[in-house]
Amino acid sequence: MTDSQPTIAHGDEYLVIYSGGPNDGNTDTRIATDDSVDQEITVITAVDGKETLIDYTYESFVEVGGQAHVTYVFDPKDSEPVDDPEDRGDRQ
């Protein structure tokens, strides 16, 4: 992977890969609204049945089969608080 920005045009799709946080390992498809990928993404995620706003920040990308696969890392500082699974007691 590289730290540079992918070459992407307005309207192109790119694959988002979430790293860390409650969406760790999940993917999503986004459409470029300008000539670049988003630097930050806020995702509404259900955590213990409660909708929570989770922020992710651009980290890197790799091009696979002509499509950008962009990795975003969990940003706990800008996200709503989420209980660590180890702090939930008997709740999962």
Secondary structure as a PSIPRED ss2 file (coil, helix, strand):
# PSIPRED VFORMAT (PSIPRED V4.0)

   1 M C   1.000  0.000  0.000
   2 T E   0.000  0.000  1.000
   3 D C   1.000  0.000  0.000
   4 S C   1.000  0.000  0.000
   5 Q C   1.000  0.000  0.000
   6 P C   1.000  0.000  0.000
   7 T C   1.000  0.000  0.000
   8 I C   1.000  0.000  0.000
   9 A C   1.000  0.000  0.000
  10 H C   1.000  0.000  0.000
  11 G C   1.000  0.000  0.000
  12 D C   1.000  0.000  0.000
  13 E E   0.000  0.000  1.000
  14 Y E   0.000  0.000  1.000
  15 L E   0.000  0.000  1.000
  16 V E   0.000  0.000  1.000
  17 I E   0.000  0.000  1.000
  18 Y E   0.000  0.000  1.000
  19 S E   0.000  0.000  1.000
  20 G C   1.000  0.000  0.000
  21 G H   0.000  1.000  0.000
  22 P H   0.000  1.000  0.000
  23 N H   0.000  1.000  0.000
  24 D C   1.000  0.000  0.000
  25 G C   1.000  0.000  0.000
  26 N C   1.000  0.000  0.000
  27 T E   0.000  0.000  1.000
  28 D E   0.000  0.000  1.000
  29 T E   0.000  0.000  1.000
  30 R E   0.000  0.000  1.000
  31 I E   0.000  0.000  1.000
  32 A C   1.000  0.000  0.000
  33 T C   1.000  0.000  0.000
  34 D C   1.000  0.000  0.000
  35 D C   1.000  0.000  0.000
  36 S C   1.000  0.000  0.000
  37 V C   1.000  0.000  0.000
  38 D C   1.000  0.000  0.000
  39 Q C   1.000  0.000  0.000
  40 E E   0.000  0.000  1.000
  41 I E   0.000  0.000  1.000
  42 T E   0.000  0.000  1.000
  43 V E   0.000  0.000  1.000
  44 I E   0.000  0.000  1.000
  45 T E   0.000  0.000  1.000
  46 A E   0.000  0.000  1.000
  47 V E   0.000  0.000  1.000
  48 D C   1.000  0.000  0.000
  49 G C   1.000  0.000  0.000
  50 K E   0.000  0.000  1.000
  51 E E   0.000  0.000  1.000
  52 T E   0.000  0.000  1.000
  53 L E   0.000  0.000  1.000
  54 I E   0.000  0.000  1.000
  55 D E   0.000  0.000  1.000
  56 Y E   0.000  0.000  1.000
  57 T E   0.000  0.000  1.000
  58 Y E   0.000  0.000  1.000
  59 E E   0.000  0.000  1.000
  60 S E   0.000  0.000  1.000
  61 F E   0.000  0.000  1.000
  62 V E   0.000  0.000  1.000
  63 E E   0.000  0.000  1.000
  64 V E   0.000  0.000  1.000
  65 G C   1.000  0.000  0.000
  66 G C   1.000  0.000  0.000
  67 Q E   0.000  0.000  1.000
  68 A E   0.000  0.000  1.000
  69 H E   0.000  0.000  1.000
  70 V E   0.000  0.000  1.000
  71 T E   0.000  0.000  1.000
  72 Y E   0.000  0.000  1.000
  73 V E   0.000  0.000  1.000
  74 F E   0.000  0.000  1.000
  75 D C   1.000  0.000  0.000
  76 P C   1.000  0.000  0.000
  77 K C   1.000  0.000  0.000
  78 D C   1.000  0.000  0.000
  79 S C   1.000  0.000  0.000
  80 E C   1.000  0.000  0.000
  81 P C   1.000  0.000  0.000
  82 V C   1.000  0.000  0.000
  83 D C   1.000  0.000  0.000
  84 D C   1.000  0.000  0.000
  85 P H   0.000  1.000  0.000
  86 E H   0.000  1.000  0.000
  87 D H   0.000  1.000  0.000
  88 R C   1.000  0.000  0.000
  89 G C   1.000  0.000  0.000
  90 D C   1.000  0.000  0.000
  91 R C   1.000  0.000  0.000
  92 Q C   1.000  0.000  0.000
